[in-house]
Amino acid sequence: MNTLQSCPECGAAWHDGRTCQDDFHRMLFWEAESPEYGVVHHFLVLCYHMQHPSLYSPETLDMGKRMLADFLAGTP
């Protein structure tokens, strides 16, 4: 019987033994392979860290949330 594992932090299902970090690194590789993807690098990193908040200090996480909210609101 194959048990489905999931991320203890964000709850995402891990398929074929791939963890969230594996998928994050895969997307970073895609950026390196296709530089045009780099225009959203900051979103990739911020969203991954927001879904895995233990990777940031509480202050940095709050700052990232404010920066994302400002961007979405069109605030420079």
C-alpha positions in Angstrom: 0.0 0.0 0.0 1.3 3.4 -1.0 0.7 6.2 1.6 0.4 9.7 0.3 2.6 12.1 2.1 2.1 15.8 2.5 4.0 18.8 3.6 3.8 19.3 7.3 3.9 23.1 6.8 1.7 24.0 3.8 -0.3 20.7 3.5 0.4 20.1 -0.2 0.5 16.5 -1.3 3.8 15.1 -2.2 3.7 13.1 -5.4 6.2 10.5 -6.5 8.4 11.4 -3.5 8.8 15.0 -4.6 8.7 17.5 -1.7 7.8 21.2 -1.9 11.4 22.0 -1.8 12.1 19.7 -4.7 9.4 21.5 -6.8 10.7 24.9 -5.7 14.2 23.9 -6.9 12.8 22.6 -10.1 11.1 26.0 -10.8 14.4 27.8 -10.0 16.1 25.5 -12.6 13.4 26.4 -15.1 14.3 30.1 -14.5 18.0 29.4 -15.2 17.1 27.5 -18.3 14.7 30.1 -19.6 15.8 33.6 -18.4 12.5 35.2 -19.4 10.9 33.4 -16.4 13.2 35.5 -14.2 10.7 38.4 -14.3 8.6 36.6 -11.7 11.5 35.3 -9.6 10.6 37.5 -6.6 7.0 36.1 -6.7 8.3 32.5 -6.9 10.5 33.0 -3.9 8.0 35.0 -1.8 5.1 32.7 -2.5 7.1 29.6 -1.6 8.3 31.3 1.6 4.8 32.5 2.5 3.6 28.9 2.2 6.5 27.7 4.3 6.8 30.6 6.8 9.3 28.9 9.1 11.9 29.7 6.5 11.6 33.5 7.2 11.8 35.4 10.5 8.4 36.8 11.5 9.5 40.3 10.6 10.7 39.3 7.2 7.5 37.4 6.5 5.4 40.5 7.5 7.5 42.7 5.2 7.1 40.2 2.4 3.3 40.2 2.9 3.2 44.0 2.8 5.4 44.1 -0.3 3.1 41.6 -2.1 0.0 43.5 -1.0 1.5 46.8 -2.2 2.4 45.2 -5.6 -1.1 43.8 -6.0 -2.6 47.2 -5.1 -0.4 49.0 -7.6 1.5 50.8 -4.9 5.2 51.5 -5.7 
